[in-house]
Amino acid sequence: AARIIQNMDPTADPCKDFYQYACGGWLNRHVIPETSSRYSIFDILRDELEIILKGVLETSDQGDREAFQKAKILYKSCMNESLIEQRDSLPLLEALRMVGDWPVASADWSKTKEPSWSMEENLSIMNSRFNKRVLIDMFVWNDDRDSSRHIIYIDQPSLGMPSRDYYFNGGNYQRVREAYLQFMITIAKMIREDKNVSKDDSFVQEEMAKVMELETEIAN
């Protein structure tokens, strides 16, 4: 109650400016940070919670339960920037190897990988190992018809861009679409270089244009 009163402005007439009456105290005591587009009590609570979590994750993990140990290991791995820089693209290349490599980043994928490549198997690997759903979204959740049990749900996954509007509309959507395609081309070129595959810009552009065409068809 004290916090609510503190965030109000009782000097304002609620019949003339109810917003100032209800929120004037908050407006007087808080300024939206340059790094944010909004600032509310939820943002403050989130910032405070992140500070608390940082302290918890940086404590010794002796005697912790396995779940806490995993959280601390994940945090340390993200904070170890020197090792991240040292490993460079190796984790990404290893992930690609696990799902049968990437045709655009390979010199002869159709000959060496495609004959034994299974879409069903690799979709399941991407889902189970990397939490990445492509073409099909599948998950376990409460049964809407019987809350006492869990069932397997099959659904459509999200698109590469935030919504289907980005694939069809003009204006800013088109500029994002062009940047998205260029981003894919840049990443493919970088991976080819890291794998010491010969430079072939026209091939990369053609392949990424096909990816964009496929995503557009899915969005449609």
N, C-alpha and C positions, 0 to 999 in steps of 0.2 A: 504493500500500500504506500509506503514511504517513497519507494522508487517511482510509482505512478504519479504521485503528487509532485515529485521533484521534476518530472518530465512535462508537467503542465504549466500553463501560464495563467494563474487565477486573476491577474490584473486585466486580462482581455475579456471582452463581452462575448460570451458564447453565441448570443443571438446575431452578432455582427460578423464574427470571424471564429467559427468553431474550431477550425484547424489550429489557429494560433492558441486558442484556449486549451486544446487538448495536447498539443505538441510543442508549444512555445518554449518550455523549459529545455526540452531536448535540443531544439534548434539553437538555443543560446549557448549550450554547453558542448555541442559537438559540431565538428567540421568534417565534411566528407574528405577522406584522404585522397591524394592525387592518384593513388594506385587503385582506387575503387570507383565504381559507378553508383554505389549506394552505401549507406551506413545505417545499420539498425542494431537493436539490442541483440539480435541473432548473430550479427557479424562480430560484435564485441565478445559474446560468449564463445564463438568459434575461435577467435584469437586467443582468448584466455585458456581455452581447452588445449590448443596447440602448444602453448607454453608448458602446460602441465604434462601433456603427453611427451614432449621433448625431454623433460626431466626424468620421466619414468623410463623412457626407452634408452636413456644414457646411463642408467644405473647398472650395476653388476647383475649378471643373469644367473648367478649361483643360487640354486635351490628353487628356481622358477619352474612353473609348469611348462610343458612342451609348447603350448600355444604362445606363451609370453616369450619364450626363447626364440621362436620363429619370428615373432614381430621385431625383436631386437636385432636379430641377424639381418632381416630385410632392411631395417633402418640403417644399420651400419654399412650394408652393401651400397645403399644409395648415397650415403655421406662420404664414402671413400672415393673421392673424385680422382685422385692420382691413379688408382688402380683402374677406374673406368676409362680414363684417358689412355692408359697403358694398353688395355685390352682392345681399345678402338672398336673395330667392327666385328671382332671375332665372335661375340655372343650372337649377333644377328646372322652371321654366316653359319654358325652351328645350328641355329633355329631353322634356317632355310634347308640345311642338309637333312634335318629330321623329317621334313615334310616333302622330301623328294626334289629339293632344289627349285630354282626359279628359271623358267625357260629363257626369259629375256636377259638373264645374267649368266647364261651358259652358252658355250660355243656349239655344243652338239646334244642338247637335251633330248631331242626327239629320237636320237639313236641310243644314247646311254641310259636314260632315265624313263622315258615314256613307256617302253614295253612292260616294265614291272610296276609302273605307278598306278595306284588305286585311289580314286577320288574318295570313296567311302572311308577307306582307312585313314587317309590324311585329313579329312574333315573331322574325324573323331579325335585325331592327335591334336589338331589345332584347338578343338573344344576342351579336351581334358588337360592338356599340358600348358596351353597358352591362354585359355579362356577367350578364344577368338572364334566367333561363330560366322561362318560364311555360307551363303545360299540357304542354309537351314539353321534355325535357332531351336535348340533342344535343352530342356532343363527340368528339374524335379521341383514340384511345389505342391502346396495343399490342394486337394481336390475340392473344387467349388461346390460339388454336389454332396460331398461327405468329408467334413473337416477333420475326421479322425484318421484319415489316411493321406498318403502322398502319391502322386501319379506323375508320369512323364508327359510333359507338354511339348508340342511341336508347333513352331510359329515361324514367321518371317523375321529375319534379323534386321538390324539397322543397316543403313547404307554407308558408303564411304564418306559422304558428306552429310551434314545434319538432317536434311530432308530432301524430298523429291523436287522441291521448288528449285534447288540449286542445279538440277540437271536440265531444266526446261525454260526457266524464266530468263529475261534479259536484264539489262542494267547491272547492278552490283552482283547479282547472281552469276551473270555471265563472266564477270571479271574474276570471281572466286573460282568458277569452273576452269577458266584458262590457267589460273595460278595452280589449281589442283593438278591439272594435267602436267604442267611444267615441273611441279614438285615430284611427281612420279618419274618423269624422265630423268631428273637430276639424281634421284636416289638410285635408279637403275644404272646410270652411268658410274656412280660412285662404287657400287657393288661390283660391277664389271672390272673396274680398275683395281679394287682390292683383291679380286680373284685372279688378276693378271690375264683377263680375257681381252682379246684385241678390241680396239676402239671401233665402233660401228654405230655412229649417231643416227643414221637413217633407219637402221634396223630397230634401234631402241624406240625411236619416235613412232614407227609403224606399230610396234607391239603395244606401246602404251596407249596409242589411239584406239587399238582393239579393246584394251581393258576399259577405256572410257566408254566405248560403244556398248560393251557388255553391261557395265554398271547402269548405263542409261536405259537399256532394255529392262533390266531388273527393276529399276525405279518406276518404269512405265507399267 
